[in-house]
Amino acid sequence: MKILFLNLPYEFNISRASRWPEKTKSGTLYYPYWLAYCVGVCEREGFECKLVDCITKAYSIEDTIEEVKEYEPDYIMAEITTPTCAYDYKVINSIKEAYPKAKIMIGGTHATILPDAVLNECLGIDYILRQEYDYTVGELINSDDVSNVKGVSYRVNCDGEDIAALEDVNILTDSIDFNINHTEDREPLEDLDSLPYVSKVYEKYLNFDDYAYAFAQKPMIQIVSSRGCPNQCNFCSYPSTMGGRIYRTRSVSDLADEFEYILNELPEIKEIFIEDDTFTVNQPRVIEFCDEIIKEFTQEGDTVLDCFNGLGTTMLSCKEFGCKYIGIELSEKYCQKTIERYLDYDMGDRNVKVLRNDSVYTYDDIKDYIQKPQMSIFDFI
């Protein structure tokens, strides 16, 4: 079986894998890392795979269709987001019309939270893979009955049959009444060490110079060391859609081993960007990781920690590791109450003063919310 993983084209550069998919002024462009992790899993399971980033290739819809026809996949896997879904639907339907033999699977935040709407609005989609889909893709392809595969939404006809599995039916051209079925949710992946190194997938299919993050030196690489977030912030989409509230981590040794692989095998990489929901949730792990990196490696570089409310010992370990920037994220009490993001304001104030003395820069990400008094911005500054 051949699977084509597509980061779908769009009208401008946009980071579908990020929690804020939008056009940026900084030139930031994320790797399609959810797709890339799944590619690694599927290749290990014996599937023939290809990952194509239509964004970095500046593909049009026509270019994308030509890519599909040339590869001749049995399955196509892609993601959609809320800001891009109208254009994504156009792309997906165009692919389905031009190459109907491929089954199209869609994941991502928008599809996870609104599977019924997506399947009603875009007939070119055969299956929605909700939440983390690393292992869902392979299980779905290998299964004779989609109802046995967790985390899938799909259409059925009046007889309860999976419409996508019917060879003589084209839902784009045939008038078919359908209902939408949802299998039970897939449990969050506990063993993150079981995932292949995403850096190897990037190396095989992508160009490192195509991606950027405002704080990072180019070329940079983007990996994940944990998934999920226990905080209850009401503004963040990922814990509610993809990663969930259960915080899970890779072991320090597994993470350090991937660092070693990148440093030894990808010497052109100048910075490693850990794209976690909240890297510093488990502070003893942060200290252990910093100690391991300090012990094993001597390379210097800039490091950024976001969403930080750490103790002094953790911050000092991060500084020794090479941390140059720390994001307090949210320091003002009124704002914390508004978005249900509760941090220790006094500790944050003390830590900022310590960091200034140690030449570590601090920044406060979130400063403007509905009904928040304007003057409170200046209270913290």
C-alpha positions as CSV (number, residue, x, y, z in Angstrom):
1,M,0.0,0.0,0.0
2,K,1.2,3.5,-0.9
3,I,0.4,6.5,1.3
4,L,0.9,10.1,0.2
5,F,1.1,12.5,3.1
6,L,0.3,16.0,1.9
7,N,0.7,19.3,3.7
8,L,-1.9,20.9,1.4
9,P,-1.2,24.0,-0.6
10,Y,-2.6,27.4,0.4
11,E,-2.6,30.9,-0.9
12,F,0.3,31.9,1.3
13,N,2.7,30.3,3.8
14,I,0.8,29.0,6.8
15,S,1.7,26.7,9.6
16,R,-1.1,24.1,9.8
17,A,0.7,22.2,12.6
18,S,0.8,25.2,14.9
19,R,-1.7,26.3,17.5
20,W,-2.1,29.6,15.7
21,P,-2.3,28.9,11.9
22,E,-2.1,32.3,10.3
23,K,0.1,34.4,8.1
24,T,3.0,35.8,10.1
25,K,5.2,38.9,9.6
26,S,8.2,37.1,11.1
27,G,8.5,34.5,8.4
28,T,7.8,31.7,10.9
29,L,6.9,28.5,9.1
30,Y,6.4,25.2,11.0
31,Y,7.4,21.8,9.9
32,P,4.3,19.5,9.2
33,Y,5.4,17.6,12.3
34,W,2.1,15.7,13.0
35,L,2.2,14.3,9.5
36,A,5.9,13.6,9.7
37,Y,5.6,11.6,12.9
38,C,2.9,9.5,11.3
39,V,5.1,8.9,8.2
40,G,7.8,7.5,10.5
41,V,5.3,5.1,12.1
42,C,3.8,4.0,8.8
43,E,7.2,3.4,7.2
44,R,8.2,1.3,10.1
45,E,5.1,-0.8,9.7
46,G,6.0,-1.5,6.1
47,F,3.9,1.0,4.1
48,E,5.4,2.8,1.2
49,C,5.2,6.5,2.0
50,K,6.0,9.9,0.7
51,L,5.7,13.3,2.5
52,V,5.2,16.4,0.3
53,D,5.0,19.9,1.7
54,C,3.0,21.8,-0.9
55,I,3.4,25.0,1.1
56,T,7.2,25.1,0.7
57,K,7.0,24.0,-2.9
58,A,4.5,26.8,-3.6
59,Y,2.3,24.3,-5.3
60,S,-1.0,25.3,-6.9
61,I,-4.0,23.0,-6.8
62,E,-3.0,21.8,-10.3
63,D,0.6,21.1,-9.2
64,T,-0.8,19.1,-6.2
65,I,-3.0,17.0,-8.5
66,E,0.0,16.2,-10.7
67,E,2.0,15.1,-7.6
68,V,-0.9,12.7,-6.7
69,K,-1.2,11.3,-10.2
70,E,2.6,10.8,-10.5
71,Y,2.8,8.9,-7.1
72,E,-0.4,6.9,-7.6
73,P,-1.2,6.5,-3.9
74,D,-3.8,4.1,-2.5
75,Y,-4.3,6.5,0.4
76,I,-3.8,10.2,1.0
77,M,-3.3,11.7,4.5
78,A,-3.6,15.5,5.1
79,E,-4.6,18.0,7.8
80,I,-7.0,20.9,7.7
81,T,-7.4,23.8,10.1
82,T,-10.3,26.3,10.8
83,P,-8.7,29.3,9.1
84,T,-7.8,27.3,5.9
85,C,-10.7,24.8,5.7
86,A,-12.6,26.5,2.9
87,Y,-9.6,26.4,0.6
88,D,-8.7,22.9,1.9
89,Y,-12.1,21.6,0.9
90,K,-11.5,23.0,-2.6
91,V,-8.1,21.3,-2.8
92,I,-9.4,18.0,-1.5
93,N,-12.5,17.8,-3.8
94,S,-10.2,18.7,-6.8
95,I,-7.9,15.8,-5.9
96,K,-10.8,13.4,-5.5
97,E,-12.3,14.4,-8.8
98,A,-9.0,14.0,-10.6
99,Y,-7.9,10.8,-8.8
100,P,-10.9,9.1,-7.3
101,K,-9.1,5.7,-6.6
102,A,-7.3,7.1,-3.5
103,K,-9.0,7.1,-0.2
104,I,-8.5,10.5,1.5
105,M,-8.0,10.6,5.3
106,I,-8.0,14.0,7.1
107,G,-6.8,14.9,10.6
108,G,-5.9,18.0,12.6
109,T,-7.6,20.3,15.0
110,H,-10.6,21.4,12.9
111,A,-11.5,17.9,11.7
112,T,-11.1,16.5,15.3
113,I,-13.5,19.0,16.9
114,L,-16.0,19.2,14.0
115,P,-16.0,15.8,12.2
116,D,-19.7,15.9,11.3
117,A,-19.5,19.4,9.8
118,V,-16.4,18.5,7.8
119,L,-17.8,15.3,6.4
120,N,-21.0,17.1,5.4
121,E,-19.1,20.1,3.9
122,C,-16.4,18.2,2.0
123,L,-17.6,15.1,0.1
124,G,-14.1,14.4,-1.1
125,I,-13.0,13.3,2.3
126,D,-13.5,9.6,3.1
127,Y,-12.3,9.4,6.7
128,I,-11.7,11.8,9.6
129,L,-8.9,10.7,12.0
130,R,-9.6,12.4,15.3
131,Q,-6.9,13.5,17.8
132,E,-3.5,11.8,17.6
133,Y,-3.4,9.7,14.5
134,D,0.1,8.2,14.5
135,Y,-1.2,4.7,14.6
136,T,-4.7,5.3,13.3
137,V,-3.6,5.5,9.7
138,G,-2.0,2.1,9.6
139,E,-4.8,0.4,11.6
140,L,-7.4,1.8,9.3
141,I,-5.6,0.7,6.1
142,N,-5.1,-2.8,7.6
143,S,-8.6,-3.2,8.9
144,D,-11.5,-4.9,7.1
145,D,-14.0,-3.1,9.3
146,V,-13.5,0.6,10.1
147,S,-15.9,0.3,13.0
148,N,-13.1,-1.6,14.9
149,V,-10.6,1.3,14.5
150,K,-10.6,3.8,17.3
151,G,-10.7,7.6,16.5
152,V,-12.4,7.5,13.1
153,S,-15.4,9.3,11.7
154,Y,-16.9,8.1,8.4
155,R,-20.1,8.0,6.3
156,V,-22.5,5.0,6.1
157,N,-25.4,4.4,3.8
158,C,-28.9,3.3,4.8
159,D,-27.6,-0.2,5.2
160,G,-24.9,0.9,7.6
161,E,-22.1,0.2,5.1
162,D,-18.9,2.2,5.0
163,I,-19.5,4.3,1.8
164,A,-15.8,4.8,1.2
165,A,-15.3,1.0,1.0
166,L,-17.9,0.6,-1.7
167,E,-16.1,0.2,-5.0
168,D,-19.1,1.2,-7.3
169,V,-20.0,4.4,-5.5
170,N,-18.7,7.9,-6.1
171,I,-20.1,10.2,-3.5
172,L,-19.1,13.3,-5.5
173,T,-21.3,12.3,-8.4
174,D,-23.8,9.9,-7.0
175,S,-26.8,11.1,-5.0
176,I,-26.5,9.2,-1.8
177,D,-28.2,9.6,1.6
178,F,-25.8,9.0,4.4
179,N,-25.3,9.2,8.1
180,I,-22.1,9.8,10.0
181,N,-20.6,7.2,12.4
182,H,-17.9,7.8,15.0
183,T,-15.9,5.1,16.5
184,E,-14.8,5.5,20.1
185,D,-12.0,7.9,20.9
186,R,-8.5,6.7,20.7
187,E,-6.6,6.8,24.0
188,P,-3.7,9.3,24.0
189,L,-0.4,7.6,23.1
190,E,1.4,6.8,26.3
191,D,4.7,5.5,25.1
192,L,6.2,8.5,23.1
193,D,9.5,6.7,23.0
194,S,7.8,4.3,20.5
195,L,7.7,7.1,17.9
196,P,10.5,7.2,15.4
197,Y,12.8,10.3,15.3
198,V,10.9,12.9,13.3
199,S,14.3,14.4,12.4
200,K,15.0,11.4,10.2
201,V,11.7,11.9,8.4
202,Y,12.5,15.6,7.8
203,E,15.9,14.6,6.5
204,K,14.4,12.2,4.0
205,Y,11.6,14.3,2.6
206,L,12.0,18.0,3.5
207,N,14.4,20.9,3.1
208,F,15.6,22.3,6.4
209,D,16.1,25.8,5.0
210,D,12.4,26.1,4.2
211,Y,11.3,26.3,7.8
212,A,11.8,29.1,10.4
213,Y,10.9,30.3,13.8
214,A,11.3,33.9,14.9
215,F,13.5,33.1,17.9
216,A,15.6,30.4,16.3
217,Q,18.7,30.5,14.1
218,K,18.3,29.0,10.6
219,P,18.3,26.2,9.7
220,M,16.4,24.9,12.7
221,I,14.6,21.7,13.3
222,Q,11.4,21.1,15.2
223,I,10.8,18.1,17.4
224,V,8.3,17.1,20.2
225,S,9.4,15.9,23.7
226,S,5.9,15.6,25.3
227,R,2.3,15.8,24.4
228,G,-0.8,17.0,26.3
229,C,-1.1,19.8,28.9
230,P,-2.7,19.6,32.3
231,N,-3.5,23.3,32.4
232,Q,-7.1,24.5,31.8
233,C,-6.5,27.6,29.7
234,N,-9.6,28.5,27.8
235,F,-7.8,30.0,24.8
236,C,-5.6,27.1,23.7
237,S,-6.9,24.7,21.1
238,Y,-4.4,21.8,21.3
239,P,-5.3,20.2,24.6
240,S,-9.0,20.3,23.6
241,T,-8.4,18.8,20.2
242,M,-5.1,16.9,19.7
243,G,-2.9,16.3,22.7
244,G,-5.5,16.2,25.5
245,R,-5.1,17.0,29.2
246,I,-2.9,13.9,30.1
247,Y,0.7,15.0,30.1
248,R,3.0,12.4,28.6
249,T,6.7,12.6,27.9
250,R,9.5,11.0,26.1
251,S,12.2,9.7,28.4
252,V,15.2,12.0,28.9
253,S,17.5,9.3,27.3
254,D,15.4,9.0,24.2
255,L,15.2,12.8,23.8
256,A,19.0,13.2,24.3
257,D,19.6,10.4,21.8
258,E,17.7,12.3,19.1
259,F,19.7,15.5,20.0
260,E,22.8,13.4,19.5
261,Y,21.6,12.1,16.1
262,I,20.8,15.7,15.0
263,L,24.2,17.1,16.1
264,N,26.2,14.2,14.6
265,E,24.2,13.5,11.4
266,L,22.7,16.9,10.6
267,P,25.6,19.3,11.3
268,E,23.9,22.1,9.3
269,I,21.2,22.4,11.9
270,K,21.9,25.5,14.1
271,E,19.0,25.1,16.5
272,I,16.6,22.5,17.9
273,F,13.1,23.8,18.6
274,I,11.2,21.7,21.1
275,E,7.5,22.2,20.1
276,D,5.7,21.0,23.2
277,D,2.4,22.2,24.6
278,T,4.2,22.9,27.9
279,F,7.8,21.7,28.2
280,T,8.2,22.8,31.8
281,V,5.3,21.0,33.4
282,N,7.5,18.4,35.0
283,Q,10.4,20.5,36.4
284,P,12.5,17.6,37.7
285,R,12.5,16.2,34.1
286,V,13.6,19.6,32.8
287,I,16.5,19.6,35.3
288,E,17.4,16.0,34.4
289,F,17.3,16.8,30.7
290,C,19.5,19.9,31.1
291,D,22.0,18.0,33.1
292,E,22.1,15.2,30.5
293,I,22.7,17.7,27.6
294,I,25.4,19.6,29.6
295,K,27.1,16.2,30.3
296,E,27.0,14.9,26.8
297,F,27.3,17.9,24.5
298,T,29.5,21.1,24.3
299,Q,27.7,22.9,21.5
300,E,26.5,26.4,22.4
301,G,23.3,28.0,21.1
302,D,20.3,30.1,22.0
303,T,17.4,28.4,23.8
304,V,13.9,29.6,24.5
305,L,11.5,28.3,27.1
306,D,7.8,29.3,26.9
307,C,5.0,29.1,29.4
308,F,7.4,29.1,32.3
309,N,6.5,29.4,36.0
310,G,9.5,27.6,37.3
311,L,11.5,27.6,40.5
312,G,15.0,29.1,40.7
313,T,16.7,25.7,40.6
314,T,15.0,24.8,37.3
315,M,15.9,28.2,35.8
316,L,19.5,27.9,36.8
317,S,19.7,24.5,35.2
318,C,18.2,25.9,32.0
319,K,20.7,28.8,32.1
320,E,23.6,26.4,32.3
321,F,22.1,24.4,29.4
322,G,22.2,27.6,27.3
323,C,18.8,29.2,27.9
324,K,18.8,32.8,26.6
325,Y,15.1,33.6,26.7
326,I,12.2,32.7,29.1
327,G,8.6,33.4,28.4
328,I,6.6,34.0,31.6
329,E,3.5,33.9,29.3
330,L,1.0,35.5,31.6
331,S,1.9,37.5,34.7
332,E,-1.1,39.8,35.3
333,K,-3.7,38.5,37.8
334,Y,-6.8,39.9,36.1
335,C,-5.7,38.3,32.8
336,Q,-5.1,35.0,34.6
337,K,-8.7,34.9,35.9
338,T,-10.1,35.8,32.5
339,I,-8.5,33.0,30.6
340,E,-8.3,30.5,33.6
341,R,-4.5,30.3,33.4
342,Y,-3.3,30.5,37.0
343,L,0.3,31.1,37.7
344,D,2.2,32.2,40.8
345,Y,2.4,36.0,40.1
346,D,4.8,36.7,43.0
347,M,7.1,33.9,42.0
348,G,7.2,35.1,38.4
349,D,8.1,38.6,39.6
350,R,11.0,37.3,41.7
351,N,12.2,35.0,38.9
352,V,12.3,37.9,36.4
353,K,14.6,39.9,38.7
354,V,16.9,36.8,39.1
355,L,17.0,36.3,35.4
356,R,17.9,39.9,34.7
357,N,20.9,39.5,36.9
358,D,21.9,36.4,35.0
359,S,21.6,37.9,31.6
360,V,18.6,35.8,30.6
361,Y,15.9,37.8,28.7
362,T,12.3,37.5,29.7
363,Y,9.1,38.3,27.8
364,D,5.4,38.2,28.7
365,D,3.4,36.8,25.8
366,I,-0.2,37.6,26.5
367,K,-1.2,41.2,27.2
368,D,-4.6,42.0,25.7
369,Y,-8.0,40.4,26.5
370,I,-11.6,41.4,26.3
371,Q,-12.7,43.4,29.4
372,K,-9.1,43.6,30.7
373,P,-8.3,47.1,32.1
374,Q,-5.8,48.8,29.8
375,M,-3.7,50.1,32.7
376,S,-2.9,46.5,33.9
377,I,-0.5,46.2,31.0
378,F,1.7,48.8,32.6
379,D,1.4,47.3,36.1
380,F,3.8,44.4,35.3
381,I,6.1,46.4,33.0
